[in-house]
Amino acid sequence: MGGTIRRAAGRARTRTVSLVGFGLLAIVGAYGLTFGGPSLLLVLEAAVPTTIGVGLVWYGLRSHDDESGTERATIVTVTSCSCGALGALFCLSSISLLSLRMGFSGGLAQPAINALSVGLGFGAVLGHVYVEFSTHSRENERLSRAVDASMDGIAVVVDGRHVYVNEAYASLYGYRDEATLEGRQWWTVYTNESRRRIEREVVPALSDRSYWRGTLTGTRTDGTTFPQSVTVSALADGYVVVVRDVTDQRDREQRIQVLNRVLRHNLRNAFTVIRGHANLIGDRNPELEQRHITPIRAEIDDLLTTADKARGVERTLDRHGDAELIDASEAVRRVTDRARAAYPDARIVSRIENPGRGSTMLSIEDVVVDALDELVDNAIEHNTANASSSDIDVATDGDGRDDTAATPTVEITAHTVDTESQSRLEFTVADDGPGIPATERRAILEGHETALDHGSGLGLWLVNWIVRSTGGELSFAESDEGGTTVRLSFPDVTDTKREPTSVPTQ
């Protein structure tokens, strides 16, 4: 209720300019009724004040009810009334002095009304211009403070020279005073190789598509160099350069590459040696073979499988930038066909949306197929029924339901969720297994692992990375009948509305 009262008060304040206009029109009407005269003369006398009065009414009615509109209306009203009063007083005093000097007397009403109306109109224009300039001044000041406070280096370049740099930009190159860089050629802060790249890549890109993004090597005042991420955007008479020091990021990437190489090659070679010695021990002692060597081989196989999956994760994430759009139905079909071929003893059910006539199926990046494949693999391989499901003939009824309770079951669904603002494409992978541990789900959703909350592998992390990199959301839910439902929700890249009709496909 308080908000309603405040909005009503705001509307009342924004209408004050209209009230001034109505007041002027009332004065014009009273003048016509009081003094009368020929119609043509009255029209000529009322033309100027009537026009200004209507203009003030229109200006007041079009004002916004928000805080800026209220401020604008207040200032315009004050300046309009002040100028109007000053104009009328000046007119009356001038005519009075003139009548005393010249010795004549005449009507003062009509000149005073014209002076009042002109003053009101001039004051309204003056107040409006003042508000516009002050608003732009405040916006520019806020923008300037934001740019100055930015952690990224920002520079404005005109004719190849710095005309503005913020403190972060100057400090990146070792300058304590931003003014030292202003006026200098912007490419002088880069190495010779980066300068050649600017001429070869950056300048043509700005001409073709008005922006460029990449990595260059900057030079500090002490002669040291550093890698930086650079974004250049073209302006009407120059361009904006945004730079960020990525030394830590590059060092981290190099450490990861070295560790990855060690894990891939050195550990694989070590495991090969360990397996060979274990086999020799097992051949000489059958008892050790059963009790110790077989578990050693199993652990080695698990570790090598994890290493292979890590390589697959890297390839999948690297391919994300080159992903293609496919229909959601095609994504479900790919996942279903692969799962049925890889796990013939499991029951795979898929449900996809059947769009209305004339509509097209929602699209998604094909890299999401890898996430769905991983969820299906995880659901089947960790299902306790999987161990006893071999040699079982799966029978399904008309609804696609399996009559064999021991068979692992996975259902893959794709459908849309329509809201007032947008449509979202949702995939769900539901299973009847033991479920995903709460600690593992919590680690994935929170984005980091702890000593207590951690995952048992890379599968769910791969799913999480793919979903987040494609702008989606990941969630988990437990079924009352057992098992887990994993939901992947993505924004509709086609933004196409349709009537959702779910039909099963086999």
C-alpha positions as CSV (number, residue, x, y, z in Angstrom):
1,M,0.0,0.0,0.0
2,G,2.9,2.3,0.8
3,G,4.3,1.7,-2.7
4,T,0.9,2.6,-4.2
5,I,0.8,5.9,-2.2
6,R,4.3,6.7,-3.3
7,R,3.5,6.0,-7.0
8,A,0.4,8.2,-6.7
9,A,2.4,11.0,-5.2
10,G,5.0,10.7,-7.9
11,R,2.2,10.9,-10.6
12,A,0.8,14.0,-8.9
13,R,4.3,15.7,-9.0
14,T,4.8,14.9,-12.6
15,R,1.5,16.5,-13.5
16,T,2.4,19.9,-12.0
17,V,3.6,21.1,-15.4
18,S,0.2,20.2,-16.9
19,L,-1.4,22.2,-14.1
20,V,0.6,25.2,-15.1
21,G,-0.6,24.8,-18.6
22,F,-4.2,24.4,-17.6
23,G,-3.8,27.6,-15.4
24,L,-2.5,29.5,-18.4
25,L,-5.4,28.3,-20.6
26,A,-7.8,29.3,-17.8
27,I,-6.3,32.8,-17.8
28,V,-6.7,33.1,-21.6
29,G,-10.4,31.9,-21.3
30,A,-11.1,34.5,-18.5
31,Y,-9.5,37.2,-20.6
32,G,-11.7,36.4,-23.6
33,L,-14.9,36.3,-21.5
34,T,-14.0,39.5,-19.6
35,F,-12.9,41.8,-22.5
36,G,-14.6,40.2,-25.5
37,G,-14.2,41.9,-28.9
38,P,-14.1,40.7,-32.5
39,S,-13.5,37.0,-32.9
40,L,-10.5,37.5,-35.2
41,L,-8.8,39.8,-32.7
42,L,-9.4,37.4,-29.8
43,V,-7.9,34.5,-31.8
44,L,-4.8,36.6,-32.6
45,E,-4.5,37.7,-29.0
46,A,-4.9,34.2,-27.6
47,A,-2.8,32.4,-30.2
48,V,0.6,32.6,-28.4
49,P,-0.6,31.9,-24.8
50,T,-3.0,29.1,-26.0
51,T,-0.2,27.3,-27.9
52,I,2.2,27.6,-24.9
53,G,-0.5,26.4,-22.5
54,V,-1.3,23.3,-24.7
55,G,2.4,22.6,-24.9
56,L,2.8,22.6,-21.2
57,V,-0.2,20.3,-20.7
58,W,1.2,17.8,-23.2
59,Y,4.7,18.0,-21.7
60,G,3.3,17.3,-18.2
61,L,1.2,14.3,-19.4
62,R,4.1,12.6,-21.2
63,S,6.4,12.8,-18.2
64,H,7.3,9.5,-16.5
65,D,6.2,8.6,-13.1
66,D,9.6,7.3,-11.9
67,E,12.1,9.3,-9.9
68,S,13.8,10.9,-12.9
69,G,10.4,12.0,-14.3
70,T,9.4,13.5,-10.9
71,E,12.7,15.4,-10.7
72,R,12.3,16.7,-14.2
73,A,8.7,17.8,-13.6
74,T,9.7,19.7,-10.4
75,I,12.6,21.5,-12.0
76,V,10.6,22.4,-15.2
77,T,7.7,23.7,-13.1
78,V,9.8,25.9,-10.9
79,T,11.8,27.4,-13.8
80,S,8.6,27.9,-15.9
81,C,6.7,29.6,-13.1
82,S,9.7,31.7,-12.1
83,C,10.4,32.9,-15.7
84,G,6.7,33.5,-16.3
85,A,6.4,35.6,-13.2
86,L,9.5,37.6,-14.1
87,G,8.2,38.1,-17.6
88,A,4.9,39.4,-16.4
89,L,6.4,41.7,-13.8
90,F,8.8,43.1,-16.4
91,C,6.1,43.7,-18.9
92,L,3.8,45.5,-16.3
93,S,6.6,47.6,-15.0
94,S,7.7,48.6,-18.4
95,I,4.2,49.6,-19.6
96,S,3.6,51.5,-16.3
97,L,6.8,53.5,-16.7
98,L,6.0,54.1,-20.4
99,S,2.5,55.4,-19.6
100,L,3.9,57.8,-17.0
101,R,6.5,59.2,-19.4
102,M,4.2,59.4,-22.5
103,G,1.1,60.4,-20.6
104,F,-1.3,57.7,-21.9
105,S,-3.2,54.9,-20.3
106,G,-4.0,51.6,-22.0
107,G,-5.0,48.0,-21.2
108,L,-2.3,46.0,-19.4
109,A,-4.0,42.6,-19.4
110,Q,-3.2,41.4,-22.9
111,P,0.5,42.3,-22.9
112,A,0.9,40.8,-19.4
113,I,-0.7,37.5,-20.5
114,N,1.6,37.3,-23.5
115,A,4.6,38.1,-21.3
116,L,3.5,35.5,-18.8
117,S,3.0,32.8,-21.4
118,V,6.3,33.5,-23.1
119,G,8.0,33.4,-19.8
120,L,6.4,30.2,-18.9
121,G,7.3,28.6,-22.2
122,F,10.9,29.9,-22.0
123,G,11.3,28.7,-18.4
124,A,10.0,25.2,-19.3
125,V,12.5,24.9,-22.2
126,L,15.3,26.2,-19.9
127,G,14.4,23.7,-17.1
128,H,14.2,20.8,-19.6
129,V,17.6,21.6,-21.1
130,Y,19.1,21.9,-17.6
131,V,17.7,18.5,-16.6
132,E,19.0,16.8,-19.8
133,F,22.5,18.3,-19.3
134,S,22.6,17.4,-15.6
135,T,21.4,13.8,-16.3
136,H,24.0,13.3,-19.0
137,S,26.6,14.8,-16.7
138,R,25.7,12.4,-13.9
139,E,25.7,9.4,-16.3
140,N,29.1,10.3,-17.6
141,E,30.4,10.8,-14.1
142,R,29.1,7.4,-13.0
143,L,30.6,5.8,-16.2
144,S,33.9,7.5,-15.6
145,R,34.0,6.3,-11.9
146,A,33.2,2.8,-13.0
147,V,35.9,2.7,-15.7
148,D,38.5,4.2,-13.3
149,A,37.6,1.6,-10.6
150,S,37.7,-1.3,-13.1
151,M,40.3,-4.0,-12.4
152,D,40.8,-4.4,-16.2
153,G,42.9,-1.9,-18.1
154,I,40.7,0.3,-20.3
155,A,42.0,2.8,-22.9
156,V,40.3,5.0,-25.6
157,V,42.4,5.3,-28.7
158,V,41.8,7.9,-31.4
159,D,44.0,8.2,-34.6
160,G,46.2,5.5,-33.1
161,R,47.0,7.4,-29.9
162,H,45.8,7.1,-26.3
163,V,43.4,9.8,-25.4
164,Y,42.2,8.2,-22.2
165,V,43.6,5.4,-20.0
166,N,42.4,4.3,-16.5
167,E,44.7,3.6,-13.6
168,A,44.6,-0.2,-14.1
169,Y,45.7,0.2,-17.8
170,A,48.7,2.4,-16.8
171,S,49.8,0.2,-14.0
172,L,49.9,-2.9,-16.2
173,Y,52.7,-1.3,-18.2
174,G,54.5,0.1,-15.1
175,Y,53.3,3.7,-15.3
176,R,52.3,5.5,-12.1
177,D,50.5,8.4,-13.9
178,E,47.9,7.8,-16.5
179,A,48.7,11.1,-18.2
180,T,52.1,9.7,-19.2
181,L,50.5,7.4,-21.7
182,E,48.0,9.9,-23.1
183,G,49.1,11.0,-26.5
184,R,51.4,8.1,-27.1
185,Q,50.8,5.5,-29.9
186,W,49.0,2.6,-28.4
187,W,51.0,-0.1,-30.0
188,T,54.3,1.2,-28.5
189,V,53.4,-0.8,-25.3
190,Y,53.7,-4.1,-27.2
191,T,56.6,-6.3,-28.4
192,N,57.7,-6.2,-32.0
193,E,56.0,-9.5,-32.7
194,S,52.7,-8.2,-31.2
195,R,53.0,-5.0,-33.2
196,R,53.3,-7.0,-36.4
197,R,50.3,-9.0,-35.4
198,I,48.3,-5.8,-34.7
199,E,49.0,-4.7,-38.3
200,R,48.3,-8.1,-39.7
201,E,45.2,-9.1,-37.7
202,V,43.8,-6.4,-35.4
203,V,43.5,-3.5,-37.9
204,P,41.8,-5.6,-40.7
205,A,39.4,-7.1,-38.1
206,L,38.4,-3.7,-36.8
207,S,37.6,-2.7,-40.4
208,D,35.7,-5.9,-41.2
209,R,33.7,-6.6,-38.1
210,S,34.4,-3.7,-35.7
211,Y,36.1,-5.8,-33.0
212,W,39.0,-8.1,-32.3
213,R,39.8,-10.4,-29.4
214,G,43.0,-12.3,-28.7
215,T,46.2,-12.5,-26.8
216,L,49.2,-10.1,-27.2
217,T,52.4,-9.6,-25.3
218,G,52.8,-6.3,-23.5
219,T,56.0,-4.5,-22.5
220,R,56.5,-2.8,-19.2
221,T,58.7,0.2,-18.5
222,D,61.4,-2.0,-16.9
223,G,61.6,-4.0,-20.1
224,T,59.8,-7.1,-18.9
225,T,57.0,-8.6,-21.0
226,F,53.8,-10.3,-20.0
227,P,50.9,-12.0,-21.9
228,Q,47.6,-10.2,-21.9
229,S,44.1,-10.9,-23.1
230,V,43.1,-8.0,-25.4
231,T,39.6,-6.9,-26.7
232,V,39.5,-4.0,-29.2
233,S,36.1,-2.5,-30.1
234,A,35.7,0.1,-32.8
235,L,34.1,3.5,-32.1
236,A,32.9,6.2,-34.5
237,D,36.3,8.0,-34.4
238,G,38.5,5.4,-32.7
239,Y,38.3,2.3,-30.5
240,V,38.3,1.0,-27.0
241,V,41.0,-1.3,-25.8
242,V,40.4,-3.6,-22.8
243,V,43.4,-5.5,-21.5
244,R,43.9,-8.1,-18.7
245,D,47.1,-9.6,-17.5
246,V,46.8,-13.4,-18.0
247,T,50.3,-14.4,-16.7
248,D,48.8,-16.4,-13.8
249,Q,46.3,-18.1,-16.2
250,R,49.0,-19.0,-18.7
251,D,51.3,-20.4,-15.9
252,R,48.4,-22.4,-14.6
253,E,47.7,-23.8,-18.1
254,Q,51.4,-24.7,-18.5
255,R,51.4,-26.5,-15.2
256,I,48.3,-28.4,-16.1
257,Q,49.8,-29.4,-19.5
258,V,53.0,-30.7,-17.8
259,L,51.1,-32.6,-15.2
260,N,48.7,-34.0,-17.8
261,R,51.7,-35.2,-19.8
262,V,53.2,-36.9,-16.8
263,L,49.9,-38.6,-15.9
264,R,49.4,-39.7,-19.5
265,H,52.8,-41.1,-20.4
266,N,54.9,-41.7,-17.3
267,L,52.1,-43.3,-15.2
268,R,51.0,-45.5,-18.1
269,N,54.6,-46.7,-18.5
270,A,54.8,-47.3,-14.8
271,F,51.5,-49.3,-14.8
272,T,52.8,-51.4,-17.7
273,V,55.9,-52.4,-15.6
274,I,53.8,-53.1,-12.5
275,R,51.4,-55.3,-14.5
276,G,54.3,-57.2,-16.0
277,H,55.8,-57.9,-12.5
278,A,52.4,-58.8,-11.1
279,N,51.9,-61.3,-14.0
280,L,55.2,-62.9,-13.3
281,I,54.4,-63.3,-9.6
282,G,50.9,-64.7,-10.4
283,D,52.4,-67.3,-12.8
284,R,54.7,-68.6,-10.1
285,N,52.3,-68.6,-7.2
286,P,48.6,-69.4,-8.0
287,E,47.5,-68.5,-4.5
288,L,48.9,-65.0,-4.8
289,E,47.3,-64.8,-8.2
290,Q,43.9,-65.2,-6.7
291,R,44.3,-63.2,-3.5
292,H,46.5,-60.2,-4.6
293,I,47.5,-60.1,-8.3
294,T,43.9,-60.0,-9.6
295,P,42.9,-57.0,-7.4
296,I,46.2,-55.3,-8.5
297,R,45.3,-55.8,-12.2
298,A,41.7,-54.5,-11.5
299,E,43.0,-51.3,-9.9
300,I,45.5,-50.8,-12.8
301,D,42.6,-51.2,-15.3
302,D,40.5,-48.7,-13.4
303,L,43.3,-46.1,-13.3
304,L,44.0,-46.5,-17.0
305,T,40.3,-46.2,-17.7
306,T,40.2,-42.9,-15.7
307,A,43.2,-41.6,-17.7
308,D,41.5,-42.5,-21.0
309,K,38.3,-40.7,-19.7
310,A,40.4,-37.6,-18.8
311,R,41.7,-37.5,-22.4
312,G,38.1,-37.8,-23.6
313,V,37.0,-35.0,-21.3
314,E,39.7,-32.8,-22.7
315,R,38.8,-33.5,-26.3
316,T,35.1,-33.0,-25.6
317,L,35.6,-29.6,-24.0
318,D,38.0,-28.5,-26.7
319,R,35.4,-29.4,-29.3
320,H,32.8,-27.1,-27.6
321,G,33.9,-24.1,-29.6
322,D,33.2,-25.9,-32.8
323,A,29.9,-27.5,-31.7
324,E,26.9,-27.6,-34.1
325,L,23.2,-27.2,-33.5
326,I,21.1,-30.3,-33.7
327,D,17.4,-30.9,-33.0
328,A,16.6,-32.1,-29.5
329,S,15.0,-35.2,-31.0
330,E,18.2,-36.0,-32.9
331,A,20.2,-35.7,-29.7
332,V,17.9,-38.1,-27.9
333,R,18.0,-40.6,-30.8
334,R,21.8,-40.5,-30.9
335,V,22.0,-41.2,-27.2
336,T,19.4,-43.9,-27.3
337,D,20.9,-45.8,-30.3
338,R,24.4,-45.7,-28.7
339,A,23.1,-46.9,-25.3
340,R,21.1,-49.8,-26.8
341,A,24.1,-50.9,-28.8
342,A,26.5,-50.6,-25.8
343,Y,24.2,-52.1,-23.3
344,P,21.9,-54.7,-25.0
345,D,20.8,-56.1,-21.6
346,A,19.5,-52.8,-20.3
347,R,16.1,-51.3,-21.1
348,I,16.4,-47.8,-22.7
349,V,13.3,-45.8,-23.1
350,S,13.2,-42.4,-24.8
351,R,10.6,-39.7,-24.9
352,I,10.8,-36.7,-27.1
353,E,8.6,-33.7,-27.8
354,N,6.4,-33.9,-30.8
355,P,6.0,-30.2,-32.0
356,G,2.8,-29.0,-33.4
357,R,2.2,-28.8,-37.2
358,G,4.3,-26.1,-38.8
359,S,6.7,-25.9,-35.8
360,T,10.3,-27.1,-35.7
361,M,12.0,-29.0,-32.9
362,L,14.1,-27.0,-30.5
363,S,17.8,-27.1,-31.1
364,I,20.8,-27.7,-28.9
365,E,24.6,-27.9,-29.3
366,D,25.6,-31.4,-30.2
367,V,28.2,-31.4,-27.4
368,V,25.2,-32.0,-25.1
369,V,25.0,-35.5,-26.5
370,D,28.3,-36.3,-24.7
371,A,26.8,-35.2,-21.4
372,L,23.7,-37.4,-22.0
373,D,25.9,-40.3,-23.0
374,E,27.9,-39.9,-19.8
375,L,24.7,-39.9,-17.6
376,V,23.4,-43.0,-19.3
377,D,26.7,-44.8,-18.8
378,N,26.8,-43.8,-15.2
379,A,23.2,-44.9,-14.6
380,I,23.7,-48.4,-16.1
381,E,27.3,-49.1,-14.9
382,H,26.4,-48.2,-11.3
383,N,23.1,-50.0,-11.3
384,T,23.2,-53.0,-9.0
385,A,20.8,-54.9,-11.3
386,N,23.4,-54.6,-14.1
387,A,25.5,-57.4,-12.7
388,S,22.6,-59.9,-12.9
389,S,21.0,-58.6,-16.0
390,S,22.9,-60.7,-18.5
391,D,21.2,-63.4,-20.5
392,I,17.8,-61.8,-19.7
393,D,15.4,-61.3,-22.6
394,V,13.8,-57.9,-22.2
395,A,10.0,-57.7,-22.9
396,T,8.1,-54.5,-23.1
397,D,4.4,-53.8,-23.1
398,G,2.5,-51.3,-25.1
399,D,3.6,-48.4,-22.8
400,G,7.2,-49.3,-23.1
401,R,7.3,-50.8,-19.6
402,D,9.6,-53.7,-18.8
403,D,8.2,-56.8,-17.1
404,T,11.7,-57.8,-15.8
405,A,12.5,-56.0,-12.6
406,A,16.1,-57.1,-12.6
407,T,17.0,-55.3,-15.8
408,P,18.6,-51.8,-15.4
409,T,16.2,-49.2,-16.8
410,V,17.1,-45.7,-18.0
411,E,14.6,-43.2,-19.4
412,I,15.8,-40.3,-21.5
413,T,13.3,-37.4,-22.0
414,A,13.4,-34.2,-23.9
415,H,10.6,-31.5,-23.6
416,T,10.1,-27.8,-23.4
417,V,9.1,-25.7,-20.4
418,D,7.3,-22.5,-21.4
419,T,7.2,-19.4,-19.2
420,E,6.0,-15.9,-19.8
421,S,9.5,-14.7,-20.6
422,Q,11.1,-17.6,-22.5
423,S,11.0,-21.3,-23.4
424,R,13.6,-23.7,-22.0
425,L,14.7,-27.1,-23.4
426,E,15.0,-29.8,-20.7
427,F,16.5,-33.2,-20.9
428,T,16.1,-35.7,-18.1
429,V,17.9,-39.0,-17.5
430,A,16.1,-41.2,-14.9
431,D,17.3,-44.6,-13.7
432,D,16.2,-47.2,-11.1
433,G,19.6,-47.7,-9.6
434,P,20.9,-46.9,-6.1
435,G,21.2,-43.2,-6.7
436,I,24.1,-40.7,-6.7
437,P,25.5,-40.1,-3.2
438,A,24.5,-36.8,-1.7
439,T,28.2,-35.8,-1.1
440,E,29.0,-36.3,-4.8
441,R,25.9,-34.3,-5.9
442,R,26.8,-31.5,-3.5
443,A,30.4,-31.3,-4.8
444,I,29.2,-31.1,-8.4
445,L,26.5,-28.4,-7.8
446,E,28.8,-26.3,-5.6
447,G,31.6,-26.5,-8.2
448,H,34.4,-27.6,-5.8
449,E,35.4,-30.7,-3.9
450,T,36.4,-31.0,-0.2
451,A,37.8,-33.8,1.9
452,L,34.2,-34.8,2.8
453,D,32.3,-33.8,-0.4
454,H,34.0,-35.2,-3.5
455,G,33.2,-37.3,-6.6
456,S,34.4,-40.8,-7.4
457,G,35.3,-40.0,-11.0
458,L,35.2,-37.5,-13.9
459,G,31.8,-38.4,-15.4
460,L,29.6,-36.0,-13.5
461,W,32.2,-33.3,-13.7
462,L,32.2,-33.6,-17.5
463,V,28.4,-33.3,-17.5
464,N,28.6,-30.3,-15.3
465,W,31.2,-28.6,-17.4
466,I,29.3,-29.2,-20.7
467,V,26.0,-28.0,-19.2
468,R,27.5,-24.8,-17.8
469,S,29.6,-24.0,-20.9
470,T,26.4,-24.2,-23.0
471,G,24.5,-21.9,-20.7
472,G,22.4,-24.6,-19.1
473,E,21.6,-25.7,-15.5
474,L,22.1,-29.0,-13.8
475,S,19.9,-30.5,-11.0
476,F,19.3,-33.8,-9.3
477,A,16.2,-35.4,-7.9
478,E,15.6,-38.7,-6.1
479,S,12.6,-40.9,-7.0
480,D,10.3,-42.3,-4.4
481,E,10.6,-45.7,-6.1
482,G,14.4,-45.5,-6.1
483,G,16.9,-44.2,-8.5
484,T,17.9,-40.7,-9.6
485,T,16.6,-38.2,-12.1
486,V,19.2,-35.8,-13.6
487,R,17.8,-32.7,-15.3
488,L,19.7,-30.6,-17.9
489,S,17.9,-27.3,-18.6
490,F,19.0,-25.1,-21.5
491,P,17.7,-21.8,-22.9
492,D,15.8,-22.1,-26.2
493,V,18.3,-20.9,-28.8
494,T,15.5,-20.9,-31.5
495,D,13.0,-19.1,-29.2
496,T,10.2,-21.0,-30.9
497,K,6.9,-21.5,-29.1
498,R,5.0,-24.7,-29.6
499,E,2.4,-27.0,-28.0
500,P,4.3,-29.7,-26.1
501,T,3.0,-33.2,-26.8
502,S,5.1,-36.0,-25.3
503,V,5.2,-39.3,-27.3
504,P,7.3,-42.3,-26.6
505,T,9.7,-43.5,-29.2
506,Q,11.2,-47.0,-29.3
